[in-house]
Amino acid sequence: MNTSLADSVGTYEIAGKKIARLGFDAMRLTGLGIRGEPEDRAECVRVVRRAVELGVQLIDTANSYGPYISEEVIREAIHPTRTMY
């Protein structure tokens, strides 16, 4: 049986939905000092897509990362073809 990394760490419930305990911290999707554009935006997009492929359902971010850069990278990575819950 092939299980994802997220499945192997268990789940918890939020608003009646089961969510994997494994999350992703988006702080490092930005430039040096957590400010501005990352050096390789395409690589950041690939990292977010891979995290979702591995079963990550929670991406932790803040509008101060960049500011707003991490949210833009996440949107580019998962919208419109991917849906997060």
Phi and psi in degrees as a GROMACS rama.xvg file:
@    title "Ramachandran Plot"
@    xaxis  label "Phi"
@    yaxis  label "Psi"
@TYPE xy
-104.687  110.197  ASN-2
-111.378  151.096  THR-3
-79.4571  162.25  SER-4
-57.8742  -42.4575  LEU-5
-61.9822  -39.7201  ALA-6
-63.9354  -35.5881  ASP-7
-71.0213  -17.8597  SER-8
-95.1152  -2.07412  VAL-9
91.3941  -178.904  GLY-10
-134.246  166.361  THR-11
-138.91  170.092  TYR-12
-111.787  133.285  GLU-13
-130.239  123.794  ILE-14
50.7362  39.8165  ALA-15
80.337  4.8671  GLY-16
-114.914  138.679  LYS-17
-81.0696  129.037  LYS-18
-124.162  138.506  ILE-19
-63.1177  141.814  ALA-20
-69.3364  -16.0859  ARG-21
-85.287  123.694  LEU-22
-119.665  176.952  GLY-23
-129.059  127.788  PHE-24
-93.4774  118.859  ASP-25
-87.1726  5.87736  ALA-26
-57.6014  -36.6951  MET-27
-84.8696  12.9573  ARG-28
-86.7431  11.7105  LEU-29
-118.114  -176.404  THR-30
-77.6586  -173.737  GLY-31
-55.3157  138.652  LEU-32
69.4063  18.7063  GLY-33
61.2653  33.1933  ILE-34
-129.776  141.701  ARG-35
72.2981  -170.981  GLY-36
-69.8074  144.939  GLU-37
-70.1238  159.368  PRO-38
-62.8531  -37.75  GLU-39
-132.234  85.9911  ASP-40
-59.7195  -39.5064  ARG-41
-60.7625  -38.2502  ALA-42
-66.2153  -38.6562  GLU-43
-62.0976  -42.1331  CYS-44
-61.3078  -43.6151  VAL-45
-62.0769  -38.9654  ARG-46
-63.2908  -45.1812  VAL-47
-63.7998  -44.6404  VAL-48
-60.7565  -40.3392  ARG-49
-66.8252  -39.9318  ARG-50
-59.0988  -43.9369  ALA-51
-64.88  -41.557  VAL-52
-59.4724  -33.6815  GLU-53
-79.4304  -2.8962  LEU-54
104.984  6.14816  GLY-55
-66.0768  129.709  VAL-56
-115.7  -10.8388  GLN-57
-121.877  119.965  LEU-58
-115.898  117.298  ILE-59
-91.6384  123.446  ASP-60
-145.303  172.164  THR-61
-147.676  146.54  ALA-62
-67.9172  -8.27369  ASN-63
-82.2576  -10.9185  SER-64
-78.226  98.5941  TYR-65
125.078  -56.6379  GLY-66
-70.499  152.336  PRO-67
72.2419  -7.21431  TYR-68
-66.6492  -44.8107  ILE-69
-61.2275  -38.9006  SER-70
-64.2844  -38.0406  GLU-71
-66.5882  -40.362  GLU-72
-65.1437  -43.4837  VAL-73
-61.3384  -46.2936  ILE-74
-59.1174  -44.9822  ARG-75
-60.2119  -36.9151  GLU-76
-75.113  -36.1408  ALA-77
-115.999  -7.68708  ILE-78
-112.248  139.595  HIS-79
-95.854  0.0160044  PRO-80
-79.9261  -18.1845  THR-81
-117.424  149.164  ARG-82
-122.905  127.604  THR-83
-101.599  152.767  MET-84
